[in-house]
Amino acid sequence: MITTLLVANRGEIACRIFRTCHELGIRTVAVHSDADENALHARVADTTVRLPGAAPADTYLRGDLIVKAAVTAGADAVHPGYGFLSESADFARAVLDAGLTWIGPPPTAIEAMASKTRAKRLMGLEPLREATEVTEADLPVLVKAAAGGGGRGMRIVRRLDELKDALEGARAEAASAFGDGEVFVEPYLEGGRHVEVQILADTHGTIWPLGTRDCSLQRRHQKVIEEAPAPGLPEGLTRELHEQAVRAARAVDYVGAGTVEFLVADGKAHFLEMNTRLQVEHPVTEAVFALDLVTEQLRIAEGHALATDPPRARGHAVEARLYAEDPASDWTPQTGTLHRLTVPDGIRLDTGYADGDTIGIHYDPMLAKAVAHAPTRAEAIRKLASALERATIHGPVTNRDLLVRSLRHPDFTTARMDTGFYDRHLPDLTAPHPDPYAPLAAALADTHGRSRFAGWRNVPSQPQVKRYAVAGEEHEVRYRHTRAGLEADGVRVVHADACLVVLEADGVRRRFEVARYGDEIHVNTTHLTALPRFPDPTAQHAPGSLLAPMPGTVIRVAEGLTVGAAVRAGEPLLWLEAMKMEHKISAPLTGTLSALDVVPGQQVTVGSLLAVVQPT
């Protein structure tokens, strides 16, 4: 019987596992890096242990420190969560060798399946092509990390001259995220759907295939929206997916929770990999089957048997991943304070943050997962889209608008999506559509506290002027103080205070809830930044300047790049690593590199000058 559980992870998955443990009466132990000392997962655990020494980005990869922490804290079991060491057979063995219960499959099963190359050979699939053997006829191909998941260490290659950089980038990203830089090359199938099967297996020979999930909406190979069951699959194909998943589990004597992933194209299922851990998107399966998968993992580890048949699926569930990232700056991860995050009742929200927490630079920028369950797919989609639209998200810029628009896109609502969904639709889905009245509402709210007649004159005077940045664009608003109150062109100001502005236009009244945190302003769902009335001339940079879009570390500079070199617009010059992801910095124009102010290993802050390209 498990009494005390250590979670070898952080963030929302650690908090989610702790929640189940507390419900079951199991004491909890959190581990944390120095950067995570005050993180939510460390605050909600019964006991915390600092992992010393390692850099924040590498701390949770130190299996030796984590096993020592478990023993020191008196834990009798270890749950790996997902990512980091969750698919490390060596870590699983170290846990078992320390006399602790491992909440996961046997190390031999992890070894067999955690490497995608070994898993494909085990499933009897065609040999993988060596990178040196790729020809024009093989394109497009996918360079993929052999270990881990989450879209890290993956690159699509459509031209042979892109292959070298893709291999280097994928290896570096995989090594940083998983401690393993092995990558492989496989054919890239256009127009397929990413479908997976959740399995549960006990130590008594029973294996449950728990329906299907569709995870086709992916950006940069990272899942954005997932749902269960996968819509529109023929009954025969669903049965084949279940049979292949069970066969994969039996082939390695699998125990615990796992996921078998497929690419469905032309009516056929193509095996991709088996993830020997809990998946990020597991809540949609929990909702449909009314199960707690973590509870089942713990019961299986304690030796309990599953029932002969799995429970019956009911309804439909959809999950959306909320990230702190800015679409106006090529989706760069955002840092800062999460002032407030709430969703309407009836929505499950899994998060590793509480109001007031800081989003740092060291880890994944996912803020939360929002999940809706309803009797039908259409109802679940409508419920989640509405909830996200009405959610309160005060803090850095997020992908909220992308999620809402994706959920309402006709290709998604009619289940005509595939993994190329965002390749086709991303520009339309991310085109700025800020509320035209949001800047005015922000300006009027800012006048709260002043005298009613502040700024009023007996003679005509110039209107008040304020400037805001919205979705990467600058907006200027004008309003006036009069004897009758605040006035603005085209609308009637019904009410204005620091938190609420009511405007009437064409007989329609609209309410704007306003919250301000320094220069950061939130008006309903619109994120604004207050700008000085007159731009600061000292803040200007020369044309062709490349500024760091986020805090991070310079990990590579293009081979042979030196000051004086001729560069082309769009040519990669250097790469930053932030939040365990690699970000390419390209030349903004064609010209000559006149300055290169950074070297590999250098830490940079937002806005730091990286390089300058002088136009020719």
C-alpha positions as CSV (number, residue, x, y, z in Angstrom):
1,M,0.0,0.0,0.0
2,I,1.5,3.3,-1.1
3,T,1.6,5.9,1.7
4,T,3.9,8.7,0.4
5,L,4.5,9.5,-3.2
6,L,7.1,11.7,-4.8
7,V,6.4,13.2,-8.2
8,A,9.6,13.5,-10.3
9,N,8.2,16.5,-12.2
10,R,6.9,20.0,-11.9
11,G,4.1,22.3,-13.0
12,E,0.6,21.2,-13.9
13,I,1.2,17.5,-14.1
14,A,2.7,17.5,-10.6
15,C,-0.3,19.4,-9.3
16,R,-2.7,17.1,-11.0
17,I,-1.1,14.0,-9.5
18,F,-1.0,15.6,-6.1
19,R,-4.7,16.3,-6.3
20,T,-5.5,12.6,-6.8
21,C,-3.1,11.6,-4.0
22,H,-4.7,13.9,-1.6
23,E,-8.1,12.5,-2.5
24,L,-6.8,9.0,-1.8
25,G,-5.1,9.9,1.5
26,I,-1.5,9.6,0.1
27,R,1.1,12.0,1.4
28,T,2.9,13.9,-1.3
29,V,6.5,15.0,-1.9
30,A,7.5,17.7,-4.5
31,V,11.0,18.3,-5.8
32,H,12.0,21.7,-7.1
33,S,14.8,23.6,-8.7
34,D,15.9,26.9,-7.3
35,A,13.8,28.6,-10.0
36,D,10.7,26.7,-8.8
37,E,11.2,27.2,-5.1
38,N,7.8,29.1,-4.9
39,A,6.1,27.3,-7.7
40,L,2.6,26.0,-7.2
41,H,3.5,22.3,-7.2
42,A,6.0,23.0,-4.4
43,R,3.4,24.9,-2.4
44,V,0.6,22.3,-2.6
45,A,2.7,19.2,-1.7
46,D,3.0,18.0,1.9
47,T,6.8,18.0,1.7
48,T,9.3,19.6,-0.6
49,V,12.9,18.8,-1.4
50,R,15.3,21.2,-3.2
51,L,17.3,19.6,-6.0
52,P,20.7,21.3,-5.6
53,G,23.4,22.3,-8.0
54,A,22.1,21.7,-11.5
55,A,21.0,24.6,-13.8
56,P,17.2,25.1,-13.6
57,A,16.6,23.7,-17.1
58,D,18.5,20.5,-16.2
59,T,17.4,19.9,-12.6
60,Y,14.5,17.6,-13.3
61,L,16.8,15.4,-15.5
62,R,19.0,14.5,-12.5
63,G,17.6,11.1,-11.6
64,D,20.2,10.5,-8.9
65,L,19.1,13.6,-7.0
66,I,15.5,12.7,-7.3
67,V,15.9,9.2,-6.0
68,K,17.9,10.6,-3.1
69,A,15.2,13.1,-2.4
70,A,12.6,10.3,-2.3
71,V,14.5,8.3,0.2
72,T,15.4,11.3,2.3
73,A,11.7,12.5,2.4
74,G,10.4,9.0,3.3
75,A,8.6,8.4,0.1
76,D,7.8,4.8,-0.8
77,A,6.7,5.5,-4.4
78,V,7.8,7.7,-7.3
79,H,5.5,8.9,-10.2
80,P,7.5,10.4,-13.2
81,G,4.7,12.5,-14.6
82,Y,5.5,13.2,-18.3
83,G,8.5,14.6,-20.0
84,F,11.9,14.8,-18.3
85,L,12.7,11.3,-17.0
86,S,9.3,9.7,-17.5
87,E,10.6,7.5,-20.3
88,S,14.0,6.8,-18.9
89,A,14.6,3.1,-18.2
90,D,17.7,3.9,-16.1
91,F,15.7,6.2,-13.9
92,A,13.0,3.5,-13.4
93,R,15.7,1.0,-12.4
94,A,17.2,3.4,-10.0
95,V,13.8,3.9,-8.3
96,L,13.3,0.2,-8.1
97,D,16.9,-0.5,-6.9
98,A,16.2,2.0,-4.0
99,G,13.4,-0.2,-2.8
100,L,10.7,2.2,-4.0
101,T,7.5,1.5,-6.0
102,W,7.7,2.7,-9.6
103,I,4.5,4.1,-11.0
104,G,5.0,3.1,-14.5
105,P,5.8,0.2,-16.9
106,P,8.8,-2.1,-16.3
107,P,12.2,-0.7,-17.4
108,T,12.4,-3.4,-20.1
109,A,9.1,-2.1,-21.6
110,I,10.4,1.5,-21.5
111,E,13.6,0.5,-23.2
112,A,11.7,-1.3,-25.9
113,M,9.3,1.5,-26.6
114,A,10.7,4.8,-25.4
115,S,13.1,4.9,-28.4
116,K,11.0,5.4,-31.4
117,T,13.5,3.6,-33.6
118,R,13.5,0.5,-31.5
119,A,9.7,0.6,-31.2
120,K,9.2,0.7,-35.0
121,R,11.5,-2.3,-35.4
122,L,9.7,-4.2,-32.6
123,M,6.4,-3.6,-34.5
124,G,8.0,-5.1,-37.6
125,L,8.0,-1.9,-39.6
126,E,10.3,-1.0,-42.5
127,P,13.9,0.0,-41.7
128,L,14.5,3.7,-41.1
129,R,16.5,5.5,-43.7
130,E,19.8,6.9,-42.6
131,A,20.0,10.7,-43.0
132,T,23.0,10.3,-45.4
133,E,20.8,8.2,-47.7
134,V,17.9,10.7,-48.1
135,T,17.4,11.7,-51.8
136,E,15.1,14.2,-53.5
137,A,12.7,11.3,-54.2
138,D,12.3,10.7,-50.4
139,L,11.1,14.3,-49.7
140,P,9.3,15.4,-47.7
141,V,10.8,13.7,-44.6
142,L,10.5,14.2,-40.9
143,V,13.5,14.5,-38.7
144,K,12.4,13.3,-35.3
145,A,13.9,12.8,-31.8
146,A,14.2,9.1,-30.9
147,A,13.3,9.9,-27.3
148,G,10.7,12.1,-25.6
149,G,7.8,13.9,-27.2
150,G,5.9,17.1,-27.0
151,G,7.0,18.2,-30.5
152,R,10.6,18.8,-29.4
153,G,13.4,17.7,-31.7
154,M,11.2,17.5,-34.8
155,R,11.7,19.2,-38.2
156,I,9.9,18.8,-41.6
157,V,12.4,18.8,-44.4
158,R,11.1,19.6,-47.9
159,R,14.5,20.5,-49.6
160,L,17.7,18.6,-49.3
161,D,19.7,21.7,-48.5
162,E,17.6,22.1,-45.4
163,L,18.5,18.7,-44.0
164,K,21.8,19.5,-42.4
165,D,20.4,22.4,-40.3
166,A,17.3,20.4,-39.5
167,L,19.4,17.5,-38.1
168,E,21.6,19.9,-36.0
169,G,18.6,21.8,-34.6
170,A,16.7,18.6,-33.8
171,R,19.7,17.0,-32.1
172,A,20.3,20.1,-30.0
173,E,16.7,20.5,-29.0
174,A,16.3,16.8,-28.1
175,A,19.5,16.7,-26.0
176,S,18.3,19.8,-24.1
177,A,14.8,18.5,-23.5
178,F,15.4,14.8,-22.9
179,G,19.1,14.3,-22.3
180,D,19.3,12.3,-25.5
181,G,20.3,13.8,-28.9
182,E,19.5,10.8,-31.0
183,V,17.3,11.6,-34.0
184,F,16.1,9.6,-37.0
185,V,14.5,10.3,-40.4
186,E,11.2,8.9,-41.7
187,P,8.8,9.7,-44.5
188,Y,6.4,12.6,-43.8
189,L,2.8,11.7,-44.7
190,E,0.9,14.8,-45.9
191,G,-2.8,15.1,-44.9
192,G,-2.9,12.5,-42.2
193,R,-4.7,12.6,-38.8
194,H,-2.9,12.0,-35.5
195,V,-4.9,9.4,-33.7
196,E,-3.9,7.6,-30.5
197,V,-5.2,4.9,-28.2
198,Q,-5.0,5.2,-24.4
199,I,-4.2,1.8,-22.8
200,L,-4.2,0.6,-19.2
201,A,-2.6,-2.7,-18.3
202,D,-2.4,-4.5,-15.0
203,T,0.0,-7.2,-13.7
204,H,-2.6,-9.9,-14.2
205,G,-2.7,-9.9,-18.0
206,T,-5.6,-7.5,-18.6
207,I,-5.2,-4.7,-21.1
208,W,-7.8,-2.0,-21.6
209,P,-7.9,0.0,-24.9
210,L,-9.7,3.2,-23.8
211,G,-11.2,4.5,-27.0
212,T,-9.3,6.9,-29.3
213,R,-8.1,10.5,-29.2
214,D,-7.6,12.9,-32.1
215,C,-4.6,15.2,-31.7
216,S,-4.4,16.5,-35.3
217,L,-4.4,20.2,-34.5
218,Q,-0.7,20.7,-34.0
219,R,1.6,23.7,-34.5
220,R,5.3,23.2,-34.8
221,H,4.5,19.5,-34.0
222,Q,3.1,20.4,-30.6
223,K,-0.5,19.4,-29.9
224,V,-2.8,22.4,-29.4
225,I,-6.3,20.9,-29.3
226,E,-7.2,17.2,-28.5
227,E,-10.5,15.4,-28.3
228,A,-12.0,12.0,-27.5
229,P,-13.2,10.0,-29.2
230,A,-11.5,10.7,-32.5
231,P,-14.5,11.7,-34.7
232,G,-15.6,10.0,-37.9
233,L,-13.4,6.9,-37.8
234,P,-15.0,3.8,-39.3
235,E,-15.8,1.0,-36.8
236,G,-13.4,-1.3,-38.5
237,L,-10.5,1.2,-38.3
238,T,-11.2,1.9,-34.7
239,R,-11.1,-1.9,-34.0
240,E,-7.8,-2.2,-35.8
241,L,-6.3,0.7,-33.8
242,H,-7.3,-1.0,-30.6
243,E,-5.9,-4.3,-31.7
244,Q,-2.6,-2.8,-32.7
245,A,-2.4,-0.9,-29.4
246,V,-3.0,-4.1,-27.3
247,R,-0.6,-6.0,-29.5
248,A,2.1,-3.4,-28.8
249,A,1.5,-3.6,-25.1
250,R,1.6,-7.3,-25.0
251,A,4.8,-7.4,-27.0
252,V,6.7,-5.8,-24.2
253,D,4.7,-7.1,-21.2
254,Y,3.4,-3.6,-20.5
255,V,2.1,-2.5,-17.2
256,G,0.4,0.8,-16.3
257,A,-0.9,3.7,-18.4
258,G,0.5,4.2,-21.9
259,T,-0.4,5.7,-25.3
260,V,0.0,4.2,-28.7
261,E,0.1,6.8,-31.5
262,F,-0.8,6.4,-35.1
263,L,-1.0,8.5,-38.3
264,V,-4.2,7.7,-40.0
265,A,-4.0,8.4,-43.8
266,D,-5.9,7.0,-46.7
267,G,-8.0,4.9,-44.4
268,K,-5.0,3.1,-42.9
269,A,-3.3,3.3,-39.5
270,H,0.5,3.8,-39.6
271,F,2.2,3.2,-36.2
272,L,4.2,6.1,-35.0
273,E,5.3,5.4,-31.4
274,M,4.3,4.2,-28.0
275,N,4.6,6.7,-25.1
276,T,5.3,4.8,-22.0
277,R,3.8,7.3,-19.7
278,L,0.7,9.5,-19.0
279,Q,0.0,11.9,-21.8
280,V,-0.7,15.7,-21.5
281,E,-4.1,15.1,-23.1
282,H,-5.2,12.3,-20.8
283,P,-8.0,14.4,-19.2
284,V,-10.2,13.9,-22.3
285,T,-10.1,10.2,-21.9
286,E,-10.9,10.6,-18.2
287,A,-13.9,12.7,-19.0
288,V,-15.3,10.3,-21.5
289,F,-14.8,7.1,-19.5
290,A,-15.4,8.8,-16.0
291,L,-12.0,7.5,-14.8
292,D,-9.1,8.9,-12.9
293,L,-6.1,7.5,-14.7
294,V,-3.7,8.5,-12.0
295,T,-5.9,6.5,-9.5
296,E,-5.7,3.5,-11.9
297,Q,-1.9,3.9,-12.2
298,L,-1.6,3.8,-8.4
299,R,-3.9,0.8,-8.0
300,I,-2.1,-1.1,-10.7
301,A,1.2,-0.4,-9.0
302,E,-0.3,-1.7,-5.7
303,G,-1.2,-5.0,-7.5
304,H,-4.9,-4.5,-8.0
305,A,-6.5,-6.1,-11.0
306,L,-8.5,-4.3,-13.7
307,A,-12.0,-5.5,-14.4
308,T,-12.3,-7.8,-17.4
309,D,-13.8,-5.0,-19.6
310,P,-13.2,-1.3,-19.6
311,P,-16.1,1.1,-18.6
312,R,-18.4,2.4,-21.3
313,A,-17.5,5.6,-23.0
314,R,-20.1,8.4,-22.7
315,G,-20.2,11.7,-24.6
316,H,-17.4,13.7,-26.0
317,A,-14.5,15.8,-24.5
318,V,-12.3,18.4,-26.0
319,E,-9.1,19.9,-24.5
320,A,-7.2,23.1,-25.4
321,R,-3.7,24.0,-24.3
322,L,-3.3,27.6,-23.2
323,Y,0.2,28.9,-23.8
324,A,2.0,32.1,-22.9
325,E,3.1,33.0,-26.4
326,D,2.7,35.9,-28.7
327,P,1.4,35.3,-32.2
328,A,2.5,38.9,-33.2
329,S,6.2,38.0,-32.6
330,D,6.4,34.6,-34.3
331,W,4.9,32.8,-31.2
332,T,7.8,33.6,-28.9
333,P,7.3,32.4,-25.4
334,Q,6.2,35.1,-22.9
335,T,7.3,35.6,-19.4
336,G,6.0,37.8,-16.6
337,T,3.3,37.7,-13.9
338,L,0.1,35.7,-14.3
339,H,-2.1,38.1,-12.4
340,R,-5.4,36.2,-12.8
341,L,-6.6,33.0,-14.5
342,T,-10.2,31.8,-14.1
343,V,-12.6,29.9,-16.4
344,P,-16.4,29.6,-16.1
345,D,-17.9,26.8,-14.1
346,G,-18.2,23.4,-15.7
347,I,-14.8,23.5,-17.3
348,R,-11.9,21.4,-16.0
349,L,-8.7,23.5,-15.7
350,D,-5.4,21.8,-15.0
351,T,-2.6,24.3,-14.3
352,G,0.7,24.7,-12.5
353,Y,0.1,28.4,-11.7
354,A,-2.0,30.4,-9.2
355,D,-2.8,34.1,-9.4
356,G,0.3,36.2,-8.9
357,D,2.8,33.5,-9.9
358,T,5.7,34.3,-12.2
359,I,6.1,32.6,-15.6
360,G,9.8,32.2,-16.0
361,I,12.2,31.4,-18.8
362,H,13.3,28.0,-18.0
363,Y,10.4,25.7,-18.7
364,D,7.5,25.0,-21.1
365,P,5.3,28.1,-21.6
366,M,2.0,26.1,-21.2
367,L,-0.2,27.9,-18.6
368,A,-3.1,25.4,-18.4
369,K,-5.3,22.9,-20.1
370,A,-9.0,23.6,-20.4
371,V,-11.3,20.6,-20.9
372,A,-15.0,20.5,-21.7
373,H,-17.2,17.4,-21.6
374,A,-20.7,17.2,-23.1
375,P,-23.2,14.6,-24.6
376,T,-22.1,15.4,-28.2
377,R,-19.0,16.7,-30.0
378,A,-20.8,19.8,-31.2
379,E,-21.9,20.7,-27.6
380,A,-18.4,20.0,-26.2
381,I,-16.8,22.3,-28.8
382,R,-19.3,25.1,-28.3
383,K,-18.9,24.8,-24.5
384,L,-15.1,25.0,-24.6
385,A,-14.9,27.8,-27.2
386,S,-17.4,29.9,-25.1
387,A,-15.6,29.3,-21.9
388,L,-12.2,30.3,-23.3
389,E,-13.7,33.4,-24.8
390,R,-15.1,34.3,-21.4
391,A,-12.1,33.3,-19.3
392,T,-10.2,35.8,-17.3
393,I,-6.6,35.7,-18.4
394,H,-4.6,38.6,-17.0
395,G,-0.9,38.4,-17.6
396,P,1.4,37.8,-20.6
397,V,0.0,37.4,-24.1
398,T,-1.5,34.0,-24.8
399,N,-2.8,31.9,-27.7
400,R,-6.4,32.2,-26.4
401,D,-7.7,33.8,-29.7
402,L,-6.1,31.0,-31.7
403,L,-7.8,28.4,-29.6
404,V,-11.3,30.0,-29.8
405,R,-11.0,30.5,-33.6
406,S,-9.7,27.0,-34.2
407,L,-12.6,25.5,-32.2
408,R,-15.0,27.4,-34.3
409,H,-13.4,26.8,-37.7
410,P,-15.6,24.9,-40.1
411,D,-12.9,22.4,-40.9
412,F,-12.7,21.5,-37.2
413,T,-16.4,21.6,-36.4
414,T,-17.1,19.3,-39.3
415,A,-14.1,17.0,-38.4
416,R,-12.3,17.7,-41.7
417,M,-9.0,18.4,-40.0
418,D,-5.6,16.8,-40.4
419,T,-2.1,17.6,-39.2
420,G,-1.7,20.3,-41.9
421,F,-4.6,22.3,-40.4
422,Y,-2.4,25.1,-39.2
423,D,-0.2,25.1,-42.3
424,R,-3.4,26.0,-44.3
425,H,-5.3,28.2,-41.8
426,L,-2.8,29.8,-39.4
427,P,-2.6,33.2,-41.1
428,D,-6.4,33.6,-41.0
429,L,-6.7,32.3,-37.5
430,T,-4.1,34.7,-36.2
431,A,-4.9,37.8,-38.1
432,P,-5.4,40.6,-35.5
433,H,-9.0,41.4,-34.8
434,P,-8.7,43.6,-31.7
435,D,-11.9,45.1,-30.3
436,P,-12.0,48.6,-31.8
437,Y,-13.4,50.0,-28.6
438,A,-10.8,48.4,-26.3
439,P,-8.2,51.2,-26.4
440,L,-10.9,53.8,-25.8
441,A,-12.2,51.8,-22.8
442,A,-8.7,51.6,-21.4
443,A,-8.2,55.3,-21.8
444,L,-11.5,56.2,-20.1
445,A,-10.9,53.8,-17.2
446,D,-7.6,55.5,-16.7
447,T,-9.3,58.8,-16.0
448,H,-11.0,57.4,-12.9
449,G,-10.1,59.3,-9.8
450,R,-9.7,62.6,-11.5
451,S,-12.0,65.5,-10.9
452,R,-15.1,65.4,-13.2
453,F,-13.9,68.7,-14.7
454,A,-10.2,67.8,-15.0
455,G,-9.0,68.9,-18.4
456,W,-12.2,70.9,-19.0
457,R,-11.9,74.5,-20.3
458,N,-14.4,77.3,-21.0
459,V,-12.9,77.5,-24.5
460,P,-12.5,74.8,-27.0
461,S,-9.3,72.7,-26.2
462,Q,-7.4,69.9,-27.7
463,P,-8.7,66.4,-26.8
464,Q,-6.9,64.1,-24.4
465,V,-4.6,61.6,-26.4
466,K,-3.4,58.2,-25.3
467,R,-1.5,55.5,-27.1
468,Y,-1.6,51.7,-26.8
469,A,0.0,48.7,-28.4
470,V,-2.5,46.0,-29.3
471,A,-1.5,42.8,-31.2
472,G,1.7,44.3,-32.3
473,E,0.1,47.5,-33.7
474,E,-0.1,51.0,-32.3
475,H,-3.5,52.6,-31.6
476,E,-4.1,56.2,-30.6
477,V,-7.4,57.3,-28.9
478,R,-8.8,60.7,-28.2
479,Y,-11.5,61.8,-25.8
480,R,-12.7,65.0,-24.1
481,H,-13.7,66.2,-20.7
482,T,-16.8,68.4,-20.9
483,R,-19.4,69.8,-18.5
484,A,-21.6,66.8,-19.3
485,G,-18.8,64.3,-18.6
486,L,-16.5,62.2,-20.8
487,E,-17.1,62.3,-24.6
488,A,-15.6,60.5,-27.5
489,D,-16.4,60.5,-31.2
490,G,-18.9,57.9,-32.5
491,V,-20.0,56.6,-29.1
492,R,-21.8,57.7,-26.0
493,V,-20.0,57.2,-22.7
494,V,-22.6,55.7,-20.4
495,H,-20.3,54.9,-17.5
496,A,-16.6,54.9,-16.8
497,D,-14.6,54.0,-13.7
498,A,-11.3,52.2,-13.1
499,C,-12.8,48.7,-13.6
500,L,-15.8,49.1,-15.8
501,V,-16.6,51.2,-18.9
502,V,-20.0,51.1,-20.7
503,L,-20.2,52.5,-24.2
504,E,-23.2,52.9,-26.5
505,A,-22.9,52.9,-30.3
506,D,-25.8,52.7,-32.7
507,G,-28.1,52.0,-29.8
508,V,-26.2,49.0,-28.6
509,R,-24.6,49.1,-25.2
510,R,-21.4,47.1,-24.4
511,R,-19.6,46.5,-21.1
512,F,-15.8,46.5,-20.9
513,E,-14.2,45.1,-17.8
514,V,-10.8,46.8,-17.3
515,A,-7.8,45.6,-15.2
516,R,-4.5,47.4,-15.2
517,Y,-1.2,46.2,-13.9
518,G,1.4,48.9,-14.5
519,D,1.5,49.4,-18.3
520,E,-0.2,46.1,-18.9
521,I,-4.0,46.5,-19.4
522,H,-6.7,43.9,-20.0
523,V,-10.0,45.0,-21.5
524,N,-12.3,42.0,-21.6
525,T,-10.2,39.6,-23.7
526,T,-8.0,42.3,-25.3
527,H,-4.4,42.7,-24.1
528,L,-3.0,46.2,-24.4
529,T,0.2,47.9,-23.4
530,A,0.2,51.6,-22.5
531,L,2.7,53.6,-24.5
532,P,4.2,57.0,-23.7
533,R,2.4,59.9,-25.5
534,F,5.6,60.7,-27.3
535,P,8.0,57.9,-28.4
536,D,11.4,57.9,-26.7
537,P,14.0,58.7,-29.4
538,T,16.8,56.9,-27.4
539,A,14.8,53.6,-27.8
540,Q,15.1,53.6,-31.6
541,H,17.4,51.1,-33.3
542,A,19.1,51.2,-36.7
543,P,17.3,49.5,-39.6
544,G,18.3,45.8,-39.8
545,S,18.8,45.5,-36.0
546,L,18.0,42.0,-34.7
547,L,16.7,42.2,-31.1
548,A,16.1,39.2,-28.8
549,P,12.4,38.5,-28.9
550,M,12.6,36.7,-25.5
551,P,15.0,36.1,-22.7
552,G,17.1,33.0,-23.3
553,T,20.5,31.6,-24.2
554,V,22.4,31.8,-27.5
555,I,23.0,28.2,-28.4
556,R,24.4,28.4,-32.0
557,V,25.6,30.9,-34.5
558,A,25.4,30.0,-38.2
559,E,28.6,28.2,-39.4
560,G,31.2,30.6,-40.7
561,L,29.1,33.8,-39.9
562,T,31.4,36.8,-39.2
563,V,31.0,40.5,-39.4
564,G,31.2,41.6,-43.0
565,A,29.5,38.5,-44.4
566,A,26.8,38.9,-47.0
567,V,23.4,37.6,-45.8
568,R,20.0,37.1,-47.5
569,A,16.6,38.0,-46.1
570,G,15.3,35.1,-44.1
571,E,18.7,33.4,-43.8
572,P,19.2,31.9,-40.3
573,L,21.9,33.7,-38.4
574,L,21.7,32.4,-34.9
575,W,19.5,30.3,-32.5
576,L,18.2,31.0,-29.0
577,E,17.0,28.5,-26.5
578,A,14.1,29.5,-24.2
579,M,11.7,27.3,-22.3
580,K,13.4,24.1,-23.6
581,M,12.6,25.1,-27.3
582,E,15.0,26.3,-30.0
583,H,14.1,29.6,-31.8
584,K,15.7,30.6,-35.1
585,I,16.7,34.2,-35.6
586,S,16.9,35.1,-39.3
587,A,18.2,38.1,-41.2
588,P,15.4,40.7,-41.6
589,L,16.7,41.9,-45.0
590,T,19.4,41.2,-47.6
591,G,22.6,43.0,-46.9
592,T,25.9,42.9,-45.0
593,L,26.3,41.7,-41.3
594,S,27.7,44.9,-39.7
595,A,27.6,43.7,-36.1
596,L,27.4,40.4,-34.2
597,D,27.1,41.1,-30.5
598,V,26.6,37.7,-29.1
599,V,28.4,34.3,-28.8
600,P,27.2,30.8,-28.0
601,G,26.4,30.3,-24.3
602,Q,25.6,34.0,-23.8
603,Q,22.4,34.9,-21.8
604,V,20.3,37.6,-23.3
605,T,17.2,39.6,-22.2
606,V,14.2,40.7,-24.1
607,G,15.3,43.5,-26.5
608,S,19.0,42.8,-26.3
609,L,20.8,43.7,-29.6
610,L,21.9,40.4,-31.2
611,A,23.2,41.6,-34.6
612,V,22.8,44.2,-37.3
613,V,22.3,43.7,-41.0
614,Q,23.1,46.8,-43.1
615,P,21.0,46.9,-46.2
616,T,22.7,46.9,-49.5
